[in-house]
Every structure is written in C-alpha cells, then in structure tokens.
Amino acid sequence: MSCLFCKIVSGEIPAARVYEDADAIAFSDINPQAPVHILVVPKRHIVSLDEAKAEDNALLGRMLSVVAKIAAEKQLASGYRTVINTGDEGGQTVEHLHFHLLGGRAMHWPPG
C-alpha cells in the first residue's frame, strides 16, 4: 500500500508518536501550524470522513476521545482546535482519515 499514514502505522516510516492503542495512532505533524500540532489517525485505512460507514461510528467517537486525551496531556486547558480536512477543496493532502489537534496559541476565525 502506498498510503503515507498506513506506512507510519506499520512502522515502515518513522514518526514522533505521542499515543497508540489498538485502533489509533497519534504523532507530531512534520509541518506544524501551531506549537502543538498532533495528527490522530485510525490504524484502519479509511480514505476520508466521506468514506466512513455506519459501522465506523464507534471508531470515529473513539478518535475524538483520543484527541481530548492528548489535549489534556499537552495541557491545552485554555483551548484547542480539532480539524478534519475532507477532499481536495477541504485541504486533505493525505488520503487517510486524520484528525488535526492544534493548540498552544490563540486560534482565529475564519480559519482560511
């Protein structure tokens, strides 16, 4: 498989891992957009949020719980942003569902 995130999940490509369990892996983004920029990725390949099925609902909820757990560990109590980019116009650059956890600075709206 040529998916970048699948290669990170398998260990073929190294990443600065900050969390891992049976369903998910989280690692630092290599192009951070905030002082804290962590990607939370399901281990099972799902192309995007649009490709998720009803049977993925529990996994999607689990992913959000992982985001919150990492935010607490990173002491982001004053706030953080969670982003899911979907499709080309949504800014998705890797075709594997992933959640961006951004924090450590004030976020502005609209995000652009």
C-alpha positions in Angstrom: 0.0 0.0 0.0 1.3 3.4 -0.9 -0.6 5.4 1.8 1.8 7.5 3.9 -0.2 7.1 7.1 -0.5 3.3 6.6 3.3 3.2 6.4 3.5 5.2 9.6 1.0 2.8 11.3 3.1 -0.2 10.2 6.3 1.3 11.3 7.7 1.4 7.8 8.1 5.2 8.1 9.2 6.6 11.5 7.1 9.3 13.2 7.3 11.1 16.6 4.5 9.0 18.2 2.7 10.5 21.1 -0.1 8.0 21.5 -1.0 4.5 20.3 -3.7 1.9 21.1 -5.4 -0.9 19.2 -7.4 1.4 17.0 -5.4 4.7 16.7 -2.0 6.2 16.5 -1.1 9.9 17.1 2.1 11.6 16.1 3.5 15.1 15.7 2.8 16.8 12.3 6.0 17.3 10.3 4.8 20.8 9.2 3.2 22.2 12.4 0.8 25.0 12.2 0.7 25.6 15.9 3.0 25.0 18.9 1.1 21.7 19.4 0.1 20.0 16.1 -0.7 16.3 16.5 -2.3 14.1 13.9 -4.7 11.4 15.2 -5.1 8.6 12.7 -7.2 5.4 12.7 -5.0 2.4 12.2 -7.5 1.0 9.7 -7.4 2.7 6.4 -10.4 5.0 5.7 -9.8 7.4 2.9 -11.8 10.3 4.3 -14.7 11.3 6.5 -16.9 10.9 3.4 -15.8 7.3 3.1 -16.6 6.3 6.7 -19.5 3.9 7.1 -22.1 3.5 9.8 -20.0 0.7 11.3 -17.2 3.3 11.8 -19.2 5.4 14.1 -17.7 3.9 17.3 -14.2 4.3 15.8 -14.9 8.0 15.0 -16.1 8.6 18.5 -13.0 6.9 19.9 -10.8 9.1 17.7 -12.4 12.2 19.3 -11.8 10.8 22.7 -8.1 10.3 21.8 -7.9 13.9 20.7 -9.3 15.1 24.1 -7.0 12.8 26.0 -3.9 14.1 24.2 -5.1 17.7 24.6 -5.3 17.1 28.3 -1.8 15.5 28.4 -0.5 18.5 26.4 -2.1 20.9 29.0 -4.3 22.6 26.4 -7.0 23.5 29.0 -7.3 27.1 27.7 -8.4 25.7 24.3 -7.5 23.8 21.2 -8.9 23.2 17.7 -9.8 19.9 16.0 -9.8 19.8 12.2 -10.8 17.1 9.7 -9.9 18.1 6.2 -12.0 16.2 3.6 -11.3 16.2 -0.1 -9.2 18.4 -2.3 -11.1 21.6 -1.7 -11.3 20.8 2.0 -7.5 20.7 2.2 -7.0 17.0 2.6 -3.5 16.1 1.4 -3.2 12.5 2.6 -6.0 10.2 1.6 -6.3 8.6 5.0 -8.7 10.0 7.5 -7.0 12.0 10.2 -7.8 14.5 12.9 -5.6 17.5 13.4 -5.2 18.7 17.1 -3.9 22.2 17.1 -3.2 24.2 20.3 -0.7 26.3 22.3 -1.8 29.6 20.7 -4.9 31.6 20.1 -6.9 30.3 17.1 -8.7 32.8 14.8 -11.9 32.6 12.8 -12.4 32.0 10.0 -9.5 29.6 9.7 -9.0 30.2 6.0 
